[in-house]
Every structure is written in C-alpha cells, then in structure tokens.
Amino acid sequence: MLKSFFLKGANATVSRWVVLLIDVSIVLQTFFLAYLIRFNFVLDFQNQHFLFQIPVVAILALVSFLIVGSHKGTIRHTGIKDAINVFYGTSILLFILVIIVLIHREFDVLDRYAPPLSVIIPHFLLNVIVLISSRFIFKRLIYRIVTEYKPPKNTLIYGAGESGLLTYATISNSINSHANIVGFIDDDKKKRGKKYHRIKVFLSEAITKDFIEQNNIEDIIVSIHNIKPIKLLEIVDKLIPLPVKVKVVPPIEQWIDGDLNVGQLTEVKIEDLLNRTPIKINNPILQKELDDKVILITGAAGSIGGEIAHQVATYNYKQLILLDQAESDLYDVQQSFHRKAYKNFKVEVADISNEQRMKEIFNKYKIELVFHAAAYKHVPLMEENPYEAVRVNVYGTRLIMDLALAHDVEKFVMVSTDKAVNPTNVMGATKRVAEVYANCLNTEQKTKFITTRFGNVLGSNGSVIPLFKKQISEGGPIQVTDKEITRYFMTISEACSLVLEAGVMGKGGEIYVFDMGESVKIFDLAKKMIHLSGLKYPDDIDIKIIGLRPGEKLYEELLSNEENTIPTYNDKIMIAKVDELDYAIVKKKIVELSKLDNMDKFEIVTKIKDIVKEYISNNSDYERLD
C-alpha cells in the first residue's frame, strides 16, 4: 500500500510552483553555505546583516527563475536545456546582486542588503552545482520509484562518429534508457584505443564471442550517418553470429524535431538486410496527373491498396473513393485518414463482383482514374477454390474495367503479380486473364488500361515475414517449403510508388515490370530472422522443410519466355512486350469464363488454360489437364 502511494505520487506531474519554491529554498541554503565558507565555517557573521539579506536573495531568485522559466520543465524529463535554463536563472541572480553591491559602494546606500562579493561568487557556483545536480538526482529517484527497476544492459555503439556520439548523448540523458554504454566500435584503425566521453573505441575485429561474454554485452546499436543497406548488411552479417541483439538508429530525417529519441532505437528489421537498393520515384508530372481528379481505389483496405490510398492522399485530388469489402480493415484506413486530417474522401463497403453496387458507385461519382488493387492473392487457397479466384480476379476485375470504359474513365491502373508470368497456379493464371482482358479493352482507344507487375511485398498481409515472426514467437519451427526456393521482394511503399508512376507513364496497353534486385533464398531469410530475434538456429528455433504447396513455383519470374522488355525513362521500370492476340476471340472466352455457370473446378481450370496457353500446373491436381 505504501509503494502504491509513492507510485501514485511519482506518476503525478509535480507542480511548477512547487519546483519554483524548492529552487528558491535551495538558493537560500546555498547562500547560508556561502557565508559559512567565507567565514571559515564559524557562525560569526551577524554583523554582516545576513538576516536582512535573506529576503532580498529570496525575492531576486524568485524573479530570476520566473524570467527564464526554469521551473516549467518536467523533472522526470530533465535534460541539457533545463540545465541551461537553471544556469541562466542563477546568472541573472548573480548579476542583480553584483549591481546592488556596486550601488552600495558608489552611493553608500543599501548597506544592510548588499552581501559581500566574497559571498556572492561562491554562492553563484554553489547554485549552479546544487540546482542542476538536484534535478538529475530527483529525475533518477523518480525513475527508480515509478518503474520496476531493471539493471542496465551493457551496450556497444557501432560507430564512433557524429551519429554515434549523438546516440550516446541521447541514451545518457534519457530516463527511459536501460542501456549502459561500455564501448564504441569503429572500422577506422586511427580511432582504436581512443576515448570519447571516457568510453573506449574498439576495432570491429576485436568484437568476438569471447569479448561479448567477458564483458556481458547484451545489445549493439548501429549508429552510422546515412548508412547504405549494403553496408548495414555487411555489419549485421558480422554481428548476427554473436549472442547479442542488434539495434539500429533511424536516419536523421526521421528524428523527432531534429532530436533522437530512445524509443526510436529499433532492432534491425529483416527488411533492412535484403540486398537491394530501394527504388526512388520523383516524378513532377505525378502532381499534375493526380491534381483535381476523382480517383477510385479498389482493395483500399489491403496492404497495397491502403498504401496507394495514403500516398494519393498527399496530393490535391478532387475526391478519393476508398472501396473494399473488408469492413474492419476499411474502418482502420478511414480512421487513419481522419487522424491525418485528409479531406474529400469517401468510403464504400462493397464487393467488386456485385454488379448492382458497382454500377451505383460509378453512377454516383464521376470517376476519372482507377487504381485496381482488389484481388484474391493466396496461392494455396485459390488452388482449392478456383470458383472464388475467377469470381473476384476475373469477373470482378472485368466488371470494373467495363464500367470504367462505359463511364469514360481516363486511366485504369491494375495491380498484377509476378505469378502471372508462366503461371503454375490458379491465382497467377486468373491475374494473367485479367491482364489479357485489360489489353482487349485497350483496343477500344477510350480508357487507357495499364498493368503493373511486381513480386512479393514485405510486410503485406499474409506475406512470409509476418508468418515467420509468428512462428518464431510460438517457439518454432519455421516452415519453409523448399531449401532452394527463392522470391523477389520490395517494400510496400516502393511497390505503391511504382503503381502511381505507371499511372503517369502509361499510354495504354503496357505491362510494367520493375527491377526488383536479386531474388532472396527463403531458407537464408528464415535463418537471419531467427538470429535477429536473439535466438540460435537450430538450437532454439529449427527450420522445417514441408515441401512445395499446390501450385507453388520454386523460382518466380518477372517476364515470361515469350516476352521481352523495352526501357523507359526510369531505368528501374521496363515495359513487357507481349505477343499479339486475337482480342475478339480471347475477350469472348473471358466473358464465358466469367459466367461460372454450373462448372466444377476442373471445368473452370480447363477454361483458364484455354485462355492462358502458358499456364502449366505444378504440384497440383490440375496437372492432369495439361
């Protein structure tokens, strides 16, 4: 009960006026101590008018602290700025007392109220020392009372440059930090053995497993200004075998108001270690293309659609329509838009395969631009449910495209997938059918239909990284389909930026593919995630090979064998040139497929294979149809 009383008191914000009174009382105590020092700790200074000077010093201290506002800071968050304010306040007090002494000497007045200069100077020094140190002492006491005390973790900072020193200062001044910095690491041999803030610099090759265990190191914080992904990869690859957690300091532009916060020190994410250079999009035409437009985004509650929506929301569109059938996730996007104060947007809960609802929406809004991200995407589920794959990915997409054409929409940008290239599964094949239908309608020369293709998106719903994280949190094992399986990856932000870029670049009929860097071996990815979680493979978490799932490829492709590419003005974006088709015949087949009348799953897949000649099933019941 006593502890809860202290916790309650400690959690409350101490009144600034209480802080002010404590500061003034400290000033009076140091004034008495300054007199004691002046008179060799003998209470023999009654004839110096000490009692008359006490109220003068109290009033002047009160005024000085009010002028600088040194009492307004929160004790538990005391930092350098608060110490500087205290110094300014005590300096003003010193200045006024010196003025009083000078007036007394010049005009022989204020005799009772003018302390000796031999008292004023030590008094100033004592004020600076005691007032500032008391704040940091109270800060530490409050921290020990409010929080369950945990012994600090011995920590190394990788980088003894400006960023590393700023990180050290942030950790040292933060009440929320549990780190005890015991050394810096640097690759510069000239810095070996040097000390910064009395902390030694070690060369990276000296940081061995024995060194870590002898010094009980738990964390290493990588703090290098503008570090490139490839350099971070090299550093983390060296540190991963060590029994430590690796954290990273975010780029300076992400610091809060120019200051680093301890809460921003995060463990290295697997996304940081994929050996690829992020694609940067900087197209001034994009502003012109999106400004004053009515824009529809389907699948706006999904990972891709939601990110496209948030990126579009930063432009001066006329109206933005967010459409999805996933009510809860769409609500989350709506609330995010409200928090960010985005204007002129509407939310529509609807299924893209519901013809009546889609007609209502196109009649309600004068849509000028469509970003179509709604789709079923999970390969094993769609392999078992081809009816649903066709209903959404083919019929639903065809319905939106037909309405876009009928309502003179300027551009229709569709999000496709690398699984549409030489498809081996139902999901990829239905996306390829949608691509073909877009090219069929593009021959109408009205709406411009544009397709974008990319690989796996990091962190998207159901993707491999969140799945592995969940399996690690449950104690493993991580399930990998094949030891040799590889995939291409890009971030959600990159993928959606490229979709917007395609919307600007496209003239109609193009299939855009992107430079996704090198493919990543999923088995290696799993091992890195285990190490980044502070665990060991296979001692703590094992990796289980479960075999390829129905319809799954060992290696993904971005271009089919029948395709080649032509460059664009962005060297990271290419156009896939596809063989010409008899669009009248193909369109008729797609319309027939979309009807789904009394067909079992084998009949559905047979019709898909008739449209997509390169669709060869893999590890699937549908192989008999090939």
Residue, then its C-alpha position, 0 to 999 in steps of 0.5 A: m500500500l505504501k509503494s502504491f502511494f509513492l507510485k501514485g505520487a511519482n506518476a503525478t506531474v509535480s507542480r511548477w510552483v512547487v519546483l519554483l519554491i524548492d529552487v528558491s529554498i535551495v538558493l537560500q541554503t546555498f547562500f547560508l553555505a556561502y557565508l559559512i565558507r567565507f567565514n571559515f565555517v564559524l557562525d560569526f557573521q551577524n554583523q554582516h546583516f545576513l538576516f536582512q539579506i535573506p529576503v532580498v536573495a529570496i525575492l531576486a531568485l524568485v524573479s530570476f527563475l520566473i524570467v527564464g522559466s526554469h521551473k516549467g520543465t518536467i523533472r522526470h524529463t530533465g535534460i541539457k536545456d533545463a540545465i541551461n535554463v537553471f544556469y541562466g536563472t542563477s546568472i541573472l541572480l548573480f548579476i542583480l546582486v553584483i549591481i546592488v553591491l556596486i550601488h552600495r559602494e558608489f552611493d553608500v546606500l543599501d548597506r544592510y542588503a548588499p552581501p559581500l562579493s566574497v559571498i556572492i561568487p561562491h554562492f553563484l557556483l554553489n547554485v549552479i552545482v546544487l540546482i542542476s545536480s538536484r534535478f538529475i538526482f530527483k529525475r533518477l529517484i523518480y525513475r527508480i520509484v515509478t518503474e520496476y527497476k531493471p539493471p542496465k544492459n551493457t551496450l556497444i555503439y557501432g560507430a564512433g562518429e557524429s551519429g554515434l556520439l549523438t546516440y550516446a548523448t541521447i541514451s545518457n540523458s534519457i530516463n527511459s534508457h536501460a542501456n549502459i554504454v561500455g564501448f564504441i566500435d569503429d572500422d577506422k584503425k586511427k580511432r582504436g584505443k581512443k576515448y570519447h566521453r571516457i568510453k573506449v573505441f574498439l576495432s570491429e575485429a576485436i568484437t568476438k564471442d569471447f569479448i561479448e561474454q567477458n564483458n556481458i554485452e547484451d545489445i549493439i546499436v548501429s549508429i552510422h550517418n546515412i548508412k547504405p543497406i549494403k553496408l548495414l548488411e555487411i555489419v549485421d552479417k558480422l554481428i548476427p553470429l554473436p549472442v547479442k541483439v542488434k539495434v539500429v538508429p533511424p536516419i536523421e530525417q526521421w528524428i523527432d524535431g531534429d532530436l533522437n529519441v530512445g524509443q526510436l532505437t529499433e532492432v534491425k528489421i529483416e527488411d533492412l538486410l535484403n540486398r537491394t537498393p530501394i527504388k526512388i520515384n520523383n516524378p513532377i508530372l505525378q502532381k499534375e496527373l493526380d491534381d483535381k481528379v476523382i480517383l477510385i481505389t479498389g482493395a483500399a483496405g489491403s496492404i497495397g491498396g491502403e498504401i496507394a490510398h495514403q500516398v494519393a492522399t498527399y496530393n490535391y485530388k478532387q475526391l478519393i473513393l476508398l472501396d473494399q469489402a473488408e469492413s474492419d480493415l476499411y474502418d482502420v484506413q478511414q480512421s487513419f485518414h481522419r487522424k491525418a486530417y485528409k479531406n474529400f474522401k469517401v468510403e464504400v463497403a462493397d464487393i467488386s463482383n456485385e454488379q448492382r453496387m458497382k454500377e451505383i458507385f460509378n453512377k454516383y461519382k464521376i470517376e476519372l482514374v482507377f487504381h485496381a488493387a482488389a484481388y484474391k492473392h493466396v496461392p494455396l487457397m485459390e488452388e482449392n477454390p478456383y470458383e472464388a479466384v475467377r469470381v473476384n480476379v476475373y469477373g470482378t476485375r472485368l466488371i470494373m474495367d467495363l464500367a470504367l470504359a462505359h463511364d469514360v474513365e481516363k486511366f485504369v491502373m491494375v495491380s498484377t503479380d509476378k505469378a502471372v508470368n508462366p503461371t503454375n497456379v490458379m491465382g497467377a493464371t486468373k491475374r494473367v486473364a485479367e491482364v489479357y482482358a485489360n489489353c482487349l479493352n485497350t483496343e477500344q482507344k477510350t480508357k487507357f488500361i495499364t498493368t503493373r507487375f511486381g513480386n512479393v511485398l514485405g510486410s503485406n498481409g499474409s506475406v512470409i515475414p509476418l508468418f515467420k515472426k509468428q512462428i518464431s514467437e510460438g517457439g518454432p519451427i519455421q516452415v519453409t517449403d523448399k531449401e532452394i526456393t527463392r522470391y523477389f521482394m520490395t517494400i510496400s511503399e516502393a511497390c505503391s510508388l511504382v503503381l502511381e508512376a505507371g499511372v503517369m507513364g502509361k499510354g495504354g496497353e503496357i505491362y510494367v515490370f520493375d527491377m526488383g534486385e536479386s531474388v532472396k533464398i527463403f531458407d537464408l531469410a528464415k535463418k537471419m530472422i531467427h538470429l535477429s530475434g536473439l535466438k540460435y538456429p537450430d538450437d532454439i528455433d529449427i527450420k522445417i522443410i514441408g515441401l512445395r504447396p499446390g501450385e507453388k513455383l520454386y523460382e518466380e519470374l518477372l517476364s515470361n519466355e515469350e516476352n521481352t522488355i523495352p526501357t523507359y525513362n526510369d531505368k528501374i521500370m521496363i515495359a513487357k512486350v507481349d505477343e499479339l492476340d486475337y482480342a475478339i476471340v480471347k475477350k469472348k472466352i473471358v466473358e464465358l469464363s466469367k459466367l461460372d455457370n454450373m462448372d466444377k473446378f476442373e471445368i473452370v481450370t480447363k477454361i483458364k488454360d484455354i485462355v492462358k496457353e502458358y499456364i502449366s500446373n505444378n504440384s497440383d491436381y490440375e496437372r492432369l489437364d495439361 
